[in-house]
Amino acid sequence: MKDYLLYLGLEKRKSEATIRAYESDIIQFVQFLEEQFGKKAEVNDVDYLSIRAFLGELSRNGYLSRSIARKVASIKSFFSFCKKRGLIEADPTIGLSSPKIGKSLPVFATKEAVETMMSIVPLDTEKGLRDRAVLEILYGTGIRLAELIGCNVSSCDLRRGLIKVVGKRNKERIVPMGDSAVRAVASYLAYRFGVSEDVLTGGDGIPFLAEKDETQPLITGRAGRRISRRTVQRIVRKYLEKTSILSKMSPHVLRHTFATHLLDAGADLRAVQELLGHVNLSTTQIYTHITSRRLREVYDKAHPRA
């Protein structure tokens, strides 16, 4: 298992979140096997039928198709690794198919809800300034949770309103920040480092930020350490709950909101694809269903012959 996790990180370049998810899936599968066999499970004990039995158990326990599909991917990946390493003679996942997943529309907040959310964050403490910076970055750039956590102080060019992030498969991209996001980040860093905001956003901003240790996190949590996923999730949920009634309250909702609001305002789909860091345009096209639906609503209300 340790070799497999190292393989995912070093050779397959999977993100930390993906590695944790795959590890959790395999552990769950192993626990199922041990309950079935009544002994410690070995890789050679696994056959196609035992995997199907595991997936059937998940279905009976109410797991969604999307969750089951990910566990199928985890199991396939693990046994493919075992086959390559010569740990098994035959791959038991050959012929194993994933359940079909219907595309669900992304959950997003309204413009009014976002404005209200930003306005209620207290700005008289470092924690409040940090929370505002987190919200403004996520909504103002559309970057992923993992990308935000991975950002360092030296990743920012506040004078030009740019931030460098490392996305999936370690791909770097430069993302523009709006004025609100720049001001929020400048206010937070100025308070944190005891300097004026002018130093950060003026001509001296680039050398000041660039000279910081490359490993110094942009957003910090307890004891000055890099902020955790859970803390960011808690921040987003705290303020979204006060302003919106949504089925989800995760940081990804702000990413969906970013893309939806851009397309609503007439942004080019390929430009939004670049901003989001999507490899395939089809991934970005899911947002067009939302904007098309909204256009239909506007047409039906406004056109005399609708």
C-alpha positions in Angstrom: 0.0 0.0 0.0 2.8 2.4 0.9 4.5 1.7 -2.5 1.2 2.3 -4.3 0.7 5.7 -2.6 4.3 6.7 -3.5 3.6 5.6 -7.1 0.5 7.8 -7.2 2.4 10.8 -6.0 5.8 10.5 -7.7 4.9 8.8 -11.0 1.3 9.6 -11.6 1.5 13.1 -10.2 -1.8 12.8 -8.4 -2.8 15.5 -6.0 -2.7 15.0 -2.2 -6.5 15.0 -2.1 -6.7 12.3 -4.8 -4.1 10.2 -3.0 -6.1 10.4 0.2 -9.3 9.5 -1.5 -7.7 6.5 -3.3 -6.2 5.3 0.0 -9.5 5.6 1.8 -11.3 3.6 -1.0 -8.7 0.8 -1.0 -8.8 0.5 2.8 -12.6 0.3 2.7 -12.3 -2.5 0.1 -9.8 -4.4 2.2 -12.1 -4.2 5.2 -14.9 -5.6 3.1 -12.7 -8.5 2.0 -11.6 -9.3 5.5 -15.3 -9.4 6.6 -16.1 -11.7 3.7 -13.1 -14.1 4.0 -12.8 -13.9 7.8 -9.0 -13.4 7.5 -6.4 -10.9 6.5 -6.9 -10.1 2.8 -4.2 -10.8 0.3 -4.0 -9.3 -3.3 -4.2 -12.8 -4.8 -7.4 -13.5 -3.0 -9.3 -10.9 -5.0 -11.2 -11.9 -8.1 -13.8 -10.2 -10.3 -16.8 -11.5 -8.3 -15.4 -10.2 -5.0 -15.1 -6.8 -6.5 -18.6 -7.0 -7.8 -19.8 -8.0 -4.4 -18.2 -5.0 -2.9 -19.8 -2.6 -5.4 -23.2 -4.3 -4.8 -22.8 -3.7 -1.0 -22.0 0.0 -1.7 -25.2 0.3 -3.8 -27.3 -1.4 -1.1 -25.9 1.0 1.4 -27.1 4.0 -0.6 -23.8 5.2 -2.2 -24.4 7.5 -5.1 -23.2 6.5 -8.6 -20.5 9.1 -8.6 -19.0 7.8 -5.3 -19.1 4.2 -6.6 -17.5 5.2 -9.9 -14.6 6.8 -8.0 -14.1 3.6 -5.9 -14.1 1.6 -9.2 -11.3 3.9 -10.5 -9.4 3.5 -7.2 -9.6 -0.3 -7.3 -8.7 -0.4 -11.0 -5.7 1.8 -10.4 -4.5 -0.3 -7.5 -4.6 -3.6 -9.3 -3.1 -2.1 -12.4 -0.2 -1.1 -10.2 0.0 -4.6 -8.7 0.0 -6.2 -12.1 2.9 -3.9 -13.3 4.9 -4.8 -10.2 4.3 -8.5 -10.7 2.4 -8.9 -7.5 -0.5 -10.7 -9.2 -0.7 -12.9 -12.3 -4.0 -11.5 -13.7 -5.8 -8.2 -13.1 -9.2 -8.9 -11.6 -10.6 -5.6 -12.7 -10.5 -6.5 -16.4 -14.0 -6.0 -17.8 -15.1 -4.1 -14.7 -17.3 -1.1 -15.7 -18.3 2.0 -13.8 -21.9 3.0 -13.2 -23.2 5.7 -15.5 -23.1 9.2 -14.0 -25.6 11.8 -14.9 -24.3 15.3 -15.2 -25.6 17.5 -12.4 -25.7 21.3 -12.7 -23.2 23.1 -10.5 -24.4 24.8 -7.4 -23.7 28.6 -7.3 -24.6 31.7 -5.4 -26.3 34.8 -6.7 -24.4 38.1 -7.2 -26.4 39.6 -4.4 -25.5 36.8 -2.0 -21.8 37.2 -2.8 -21.9 40.9 -2.2 -23.7 40.4 1.1 -21.3 37.7 2.1 -18.3 39.9 1.5 -19.8 42.8 3.4 -20.4 40.9 6.6 -16.8 39.8 7.2 -15.3 41.8 10.1 -12.1 43.6 9.0 -10.8 44.7 12.4 -8.8 41.6 13.2 -6.2 39.5 11.3 -8.6 36.6 11.3 -11.3 38.6 9.7 -8.9 40.0 7.1 -7.7 36.5 6.4 -11.3 35.2 5.9 -12.1 38.1 3.5 -8.9 37.4 1.5 -9.9 33.7 1.3 -13.4 34.5 0.0 -12.2 37.2 -2.4 -9.5 34.9 -3.9 -11.8 31.9 -4.3 -14.6 34.0 -5.9 -12.4 36.5 -7.7 -10.1 34.0 -9.4 -12.0 30.7 -9.5 -9.0 28.7 -8.3 -9.4 25.3 -6.6 -9.2 24.8 -2.8 -5.9 22.9 -3.2 -4.5 25.6 -5.4 -5.3 28.3 -2.8 -3.7 26.3 0.0 -0.6 25.8 -2.2 -0.1 29.5 -3.0 2.9 31.2 -1.4 3.4 34.9 -0.7 5.9 35.0 -3.6 3.1 33.7 -5.9 1.4 37.1 -5.9 2.0 40.1 -8.0 -0.4 42.6 -6.4 0.8 45.5 -8.5 -0.3 43.8 -11.7 -3.2 41.9 -10.1 -1.8 38.4 -10.9 -1.4 35.2 -8.9 0.5 32.0 -10.0 -1.1 28.7 -9.0 -0.1 25.1 -9.4 -3.1 23.1 -10.6 -3.8 19.4 -11.3 -0.8 17.4 -12.6 1.5 20.1 -11.4 0.5 22.5 -14.2 1.2 26.1 -13.5 -1.0 29.0 -14.7 -1.2 32.7 -14.1 -4.7 33.9 -13.1 -5.8 37.6 -12.9 -7.2 38.9 -9.7 -9.9 41.6 -9.6 -9.5 44.9 -7.7 -11.5 43.6 -4.8 -9.3 40.5 -4.4 -6.1 42.5 -4.7 -7.3 44.9 -2.0 -8.4 42.1 0.3 -5.0 40.2 0.0 -3.0 43.5 0.4 -5.0 44.4 3.6 -4.4 40.9 5.0 -0.6 40.8 4.1 -0.1 44.4 5.3 -1.6 43.6 8.7 0.4 40.3 8.9 3.8 41.8 8.0 3.3 45.2 9.6 3.7 47.2 6.4 1.5 49.7 4.5 -0.7 48.5 1.7 1.1 50.9 -0.6 4.3 48.9 -0.2 2.5 45.8 -1.5 0.5 47.3 -4.4 3.0 50.0 -5.5 6.3 49.7 -7.2 8.0 48.1 -4.2 5.4 45.4 -4.0 7.1 43.0 -6.4 10.5 42.9 -4.6 8.9 42.8 -1.2 6.8 39.8 -1.9 9.3 38.0 -4.1 12.0 38.2 -1.4 9.8 36.2 0.9 10.8 32.5 1.4 9.3 30.6 -1.5 7.8 28.1 0.9 6.1 30.9 3.0 2.3 30.3 2.6 0.1 33.1 1.3 -2.7 32.2 3.7 -1.8 31.0 7.2 -3.7 29.2 9.9 -2.7 28.4 13.4 0.9 29.3 14.5 1.6 30.7 11.1 1.4 27.4 9.4 -0.2 26.9 6.0 -3.9 27.0 6.3 -5.7 23.6 6.2 -8.4 22.4 3.9 -10.8 22.1 6.8 -10.2 25.7 7.9 -10.9 27.0 4.4 -14.0 24.8 4.2 -15.2 26.1 7.5 -14.7 29.8 6.5 -16.7 29.4 3.3 -19.5 27.5 5.0 -19.7 30.1 7.8 -20.4 33.0 5.4 -22.3 31.2 2.7 -24.8 29.9 5.4 -25.5 33.5 6.4 -26.4 34.7 2.9 -27.6 31.8 0.8 -29.8 28.7 0.9 -27.8 26.2 -1.2 -27.6 22.4 -1.3 -23.8 22.7 -1.0 -21.6 25.1 0.9 -18.1 24.1 -0.2 -15.2 26.2 -1.6 -16.0 24.7 -5.0 -19.3 26.5 -4.9 -17.4 29.8 -5.2 -15.5 28.3 -8.2 -18.8 27.5 -9.8 -20.1 30.9 -9.0 -17.1 32.6 -10.5 -17.5 30.7 -13.8 -21.3 31.2 -13.9 -21.1 34.9 -13.3 -18.5 35.4 -16.0 -20.5 33.5 -18.6 -23.7 35.4 -17.5 -21.8 38.6 -18.3 -20.8 37.4 -21.7 -17.4 36.0 -21.2 -15.9 33.8 -23.8 -16.2 30.1 -23.0 -12.6 29.3 -23.9 -11.3 32.2 -21.8 -13.2 30.8 -18.8 -11.7 27.4 -19.6 -8.2 28.9 -19.3 -9.1 30.7 -16.1 -10.4 27.5 -14.5 -7.5 25.4 -15.7 -9.7 22.9 -17.4 -7.9 20.6 -19.8 -11.0 19.9 -21.9 -13.6 22.4 -23.0 -16.4 19.9 -22.4 -15.7 20.3 -18.6 -16.3 24.0 -18.8 -19.4 23.6 -21.0 -21.5 22.4 -18.1 -21.9 26.1 -17.1 -23.5 26.9 -20.4 -26.6 24.9 -19.3 -27.1 27.3 -16.4 -26.7 30.4 -18.5 -28.8 29.1 -21.3 -31.6 28.3 -18.8 -31.4 31.8 -17.4 -31.6 33.3 -20.9 -34.7 31.3 -21.5 -36.2 32.6 -18.3 -35.4 36.2 -19.2 -36.8 35.6 -22.8 -40.0 34.1 -21.5 -40.6 37.0 -19.1 -39.7 39.8 -21.4 -40.6 38.9 -25.0 -44.1 39.8 -26.0 -44.5 36.6 -28.1 -42.7 34.2 -25.7 
